């Protein structure tokens, strides 16, 4: 059995024992997997890929049950990225695993050196609720390619997706290879108490700090894929229609519940009204006009009523402080529905300008000087993503040189996640470490430095030390 659900009371004690039993069993397998080769690892990746495709219809149904998510969005954002990750590993794993020779430094004359990639061992993947299949199985591909055992903890907030993930895991793996534990905070806490070799967490910065503190008790390495308020800049030279189409697609896919979605937009004052006009037209074309949007088959829902109430509170606070609703604003908490909403005239002290929105509200802020926007971005924690829409290279270069973010797109949004040859990750408050493709393989691997001696030059520095020893040291200091 490799999937367990959340018990209560004394049953939880039994679950803790099961977690420990599986963890110990994976320790034995992890030692064996240090010697695993490309064929064994790729067999697991291929089986995982096949099982996902075999359960494709169930994944689509789960996306609708948990979010009311359109089938196209499930295929595009949940299934496609995992298949791409698996195919990348299948094509390139041999190259990734191969030891990398390095030239000797001047001090290491007489030796040869190389880096050897070995599995970290037992790893924990804690996945979020917003893209539960993608953000569970994508890291799992990387962990398997690197030769690890895995305990997977999906979010309890998307039970239908968790059930399908459990079916896939059971179909492919024994519990000493990959196991899945469902449950809420107590289960996560029980897992974090164990001395994993690596923890891969996707979620909020607040919980990321808890995960990092738990990992520190065992000096476990971590990959933290977090979030933040990702800004977007639209300057006076931008293609306004293209910007509106792309930004709103990126924002309202999954109803705004995307860690790299544009959180707010800075638009040059000279084009702001024209840009807003394009945005309204795009939203009406995509989802219908006014009340029609509530029945749109292309618009997902908020994950639950608690988060619906949270997003509603951000909107209520903004409007109470004087923000203007350009379009949208309709809310049905019982149906977890909030219309795609554009806001203008938001005061700086509104909660929506301080908290990550993670919902279908999009503040639009006018600006006159690019330096002012850059200063505002730099005054906040470093975001996971930053987007620039401009046809002026000097403006693009200025933003890229004077800001920091986990990733960035120029005249596009969110596609950095799909670029398998780039590292995906945050910086400081928005994350630690990188994932995807080769970077995912490295995240779950230890790069072991190996030196082989051919000529033992170090014996020149053995004691007893003499004046010759000091002259040799002095020569090395000058020449290295």
N, C-alpha and C positions, 0 to 999 in steps of 0.2 A: 504493500500500500504506500503510495507516495503523494497523497493529498489528504490534508486534514482540515477540518473546519473548526470554527470557534466554539468551544464548550463554555460552560459557566460553572461557578462554584468549584466543588471538589473535582469535577471533570477537567478543569483547567490544569490541575496538578498532574493529571494523567497526560495531558497534551504537552506539558513541559518535559515530562519523562520521554515522550515520543520524539520531541524535538531533539533532546540530548542523544537518544538512541540513534536517530538518523544522522546527526552530526558526527557521532563516533564512527558509524559505519562508513560515512563519506571520508573520514580520515584515512582509513585503510585503502580505499579506492584512490584517494588523492596521491598516496605514496606510489601506487602502481602506475598512475597516469604520468608521473615524471618521465617514464620511459616510453610514453605513447608516441606513436608516429603519425604522420600525415594521414594515412589511410584510416586509422581508427577514429581520428577526430572528424574527418570529413564524412565518414559514415553516419556519425551522429548528426552532423549539420544537415546532411541530405534527408535523413529520416525526419528531422524536425520540420524541414521545408515541406516535405510530402504530407506530413500530418496536418500542417497548417492549411495547405491547399485542399486536403480532404475534408476539413471542417470549415471551409470557406463560408458556406451558407449559414452555418451556426454562428460564425463570427459576425456576419452581417445582421442576423436576427438579434444577437446579443447587443450590438451597437444600437439598434432601434429600441430594444427593451430598456436599456440603461439610459439612453440619451434622446431617443427619437431621432437618431442620426440617419441621414439619407444613405442608401446603399453605396452610392458613388463615393461619398466621403469615407465610408468604412474601407472600401477597396483602396482608395488613394492614400489614406492616412494611417490605416492600421495594417493592411495586408502587404501592399506594395513595398513599404520600407523594409519589412522583415525579409521578404523574398530577395530584394536587392542586396541586403546585408549578407544573406546566405550565399547568393551567387558570387558575390565579391570574395567571400572566404573560399568558396570552392575553386575559383579561378586562381587565387593568389596565395593560398596558405603555404604551399611549398616554399615560395619566395620569402614569406614572412618568417618562417621557422628556421631558415638557413642561417647558421652562424655568420656573423659579419666580421671579416678581417679588418684590422686597423693597422696603420703604419706605426712603428715604434717612435716614441718621442726621443729627443736627443739623449735624455737620461736613461732610456731603456734600450740603448744599443746592445745588440747581442741577444735580444728576445723577440718573440713574435706575440701578437695579441689578437684577441677576438672577443666579441660579445656573443653569449649563448642565451637563447630565450627559453626559460623554463616556466612551467605553470606556477602561479602563486599558491595554488592548493585548494583549500575549501573557501568558497566565496558565497556571499549573500547578495542577492539582488532584491531591492525593495522598490516596487514599481508604483506609480501614481494612478489616479483614476481617470485622468482626462483622455489619455490614449492607452488604455490598459493592455491591449494585445501588443501593439507596437513597442511600448516601453518596458514590457516584460520579455518578449521573445527576441527583440533586437539585441539587447545586452547579452541574452542567453547565447545567441549565436557566437558572439565574440568570446564569451567565457569558455564555450566548448571548443572553439578553434584554438584557444590558448592551452587547452588540456586540463581544465579544472573540473571539480565537482561543484554543484550549485544547489543552494536552497533558495527558492523563489518565494517572495511574499508579495502577492498582488494586493490591490486595494479592496477593502471590504465595501467601498461605496459603489462599486460596479459588479454586483453579484453575478449577473448573467455572463459578463465577459470572463470573470474569474472561473466560473464553471466550465466554460469552453477551454480556457487555458489549462485547467486541470485535466480535462479529457485528453488534450494534446500531450501533456507531460506524461500521463499514464500510458498512452499509446506507444511512446517512444523509449522511455527510460525506466530503469530500476531505481529504487529510492536511494541507493548508494551512489548513483550518478547524478540525478536531478530529482529533487523533491520539492513539493509545493505545500505551504501552510497558509491557509486562509484565516482571517481573523482581524480584530481591530487592535487598539493600542497595546493591550496586555501581551498579545502574541508577538507583536513587533518588539516589545521590550524584552520578552524572553529570548528572542533571537539575538538581539543586540548585546545580550549579556555573554554570548559565546565568543570564544577567541577565533573568529574567522581570520583568514589570511588577507582578505580584501572585501570591502563592502562597496557596492555600487548602488547609490541612492538617487532617485529622481523625485523631486518634490519642492517644497517651499524652503526659503532660506532659514526660517525659524526652526523647522524640523531638521533641516540639514545640520544645524549647530548641535542638536541633540545627538544625531547620528555620529557626528565627528567626535563629540565628547565620549560617546560609548566606545568608538573605535580606538580612541587614545588610551583607554584603560588596558588594551591589549597591544598597543602600537601597531594596529592593523592599518594598512594603506586604504585610502578611500578615493572613489570617484563620486563627486557630488554634482549632479545636474540640477541646478536650482532655477531661479527665475528673476523677477524684478520688473521694473517699469521700463520696457523697451521703447525708446523714443523714435519718432519718424520725422524727418525734415523734408519739406517740399519748398524749394526756393522759387524765385520769380522766373527762372528759365526752364522749369520742369515741364514735361508733357503732362498737363493737368488731367486729361481724360485717362491716359494710360495709368497715371499714378492713382487716380480714384478707383479705377477698376481693380488694380492689383492690390492696393492697400485694403480695400474693403473685402476682397476675397480672402486675404490673409487674416483679417480681423474677425470676420464673422463665420469662417469655417469652424465647425464645432461650437458655434455660438459664442465665440470669443474665449473659449476655455483652452487656450494654447499658450504654453510658456514663452514662445517666441513671437506671439502675435503683437502687432503694433499696439502699444498701450495708449499713446497719445500722439498727436500730430502738431508740429510747429509749421505753420504755413506763412509765407511772406505776405504781409498785409496787402500788397498791391495785387495779389492774385487770390486772396482768401475767398471772396464772395464767388468768384468764378469756379474755384475748386469745390466749394460747398454745393454749388449748382450741379456740377458733374457727379458729386457723391449722391445727392438725392436721386438723380436720374439712374445711377447705377443700382441703388438699392431697390427702386421701384421695378427696374427691369429684372433684377435677380429674384426678388421675393414678393413682388406685387405692391399695390398701393394701400396705405393705411391698414384697415382691419383685415385686408386680404393676406397680410403677412403671417397672421396667426395660423392660417391654413396652408402655408407654403410647405410643399414636400421637400424643399431644398434647405430648410432651416432646422437645425437640431434644437434641443432643449437644454436647460440647465440641469446638472446632474441630480440635484435633489432640492427640496423646498428650503432647506437651511441655507444653501448657497444662493437660491433665488432671493431669499429675504436679505442676504448680505449685499447682493448687487443692487437690490431695490433701495437699500439704505444709503448706498453711495449716490444713487440718482436723487433720492429725496433730499439728502444733505446738500448736494450741488445746487439744486433748484431753489432750495430754501435760502441759499446764500446769494442767489441772483443769477445763476447760470440759465442760459436760454436753450430750450430743446429745439434744434433745427428740424429734426424729423425723428419719428419714433416716440418712445416714452410709454407705450402701452404695456401693461403688466397684468398677468393672470398667475398669481402665486400657486393656485391649486394645480394648474397645468404646467408649472415650471417654465412659463413663457415670459420673456422680456423681448420686446421688439428691438431690432437693430436701431440704435439711437445715436445720433450725433449731437454733441453739446458745444455750445459757444459761450464765450464770456464767463469762463469758470474762474472764480477767485482762487488765489494761491493757497488760501487756508482751507479749501474744501478737502474733505477726506479723499475724494477721488484723485486728487493730485499727490497724495501721500502714500496711498495703498495700491498694491497691484490689483488691477480691476478684475481680470480673469472672467470676463463676461461681455455681453454685447453693448457696451457703452464706449463711445469713442470721443474724447475731448479734442477739440480743434482750437489751437491757440495761435493767434496772429503774432508776427514779429516784424521788426524793421531792420535789425542788425544781426547778422549771423553770429557775431561775437557774443551777443547776449544769450542766444540759444546755447552756444557751446558752454558758456559760464553756468547756465542752469543745469545742463547735463552733467557737468563736472562737479556740481555741488551735491549731486545725489550719488547713492551707491552705484557701482559700475553695473550696467545692465547686461542681460544675457544676449541681447541683440540690439543693433542700431541700423536704421534704414535711412538712406539719403536719396532723394529724387532731385536731380539737377542735370543740366546739360552744360554746366560751366565747370571745367576741370579744376580751376582754382578753388572753387567752393568745395568740391568733393575732396580735394587734397587737404584743404584746411580742416574739414571735419575729421577725416581719417587720421590726421597727424595730431590733432589737439584733443581727441577724446579717446576713451577706452571702453571696450565692450567685449563680451565673449566672442561674438561673430558680427558680421556686418554684410549688408547687401547694398549695392549701388543700382538704383533704378529697378529694384525688385524687392520682394519681401519673402521671408520664411524658407526660401529654397536652399539656404545654407544647410538645413537639416538633411536634405536629400542628396547633397554632394558627397558621395562616399570617399572621395580622395582628399577631403579637407577634415581637419579635426573639428568636432562639434563639442562645445563646452562653454562654461562661463569663466568669469574672472572675479576673484574675491567673493563678494556677496552673492554673485550670480553663479558661482560654481568653482569646483576644483577638479582639474584633470579633463581629459577629452575622451570621446567615444567615436565609433563608426569606423568601418574598414580597418586599415592597418593600425589606426590610433586606438580602436577598440581592442584589437589583439594585444597591443602594447599595454593597455590599461590593466589587462588581466594576466600579464606576463612579468616575470622578473628578468631584467637584463643583467645577466651575470657576467662580470668582467673576468676574463681568463688570460693569464700571462704564462707563456712557456719559455723557459730559458734554454738558449742554445750555447751561448758563451757566458761563463760565470764571471762577469766583470765586477760584480758587487764585492768579490773577495778583496779588491784593492782597498776597501774601506773597513775591513775587519780589524779589530784590535789585536795587538797593541798599536795605538796610534803613534805616528811618527811625523817628522817634519815633511816627509814626502806625502803622507796622507793629507796634511793640511794644504800642501801645494796643489794636490789633485782636486780637493774640494774647492779651492779658490778658482782653479781653472774651470770647473763645472759651473760655478756661480757666474762666471763671465760668459760662458758659451751656451748655456741652456736657454 
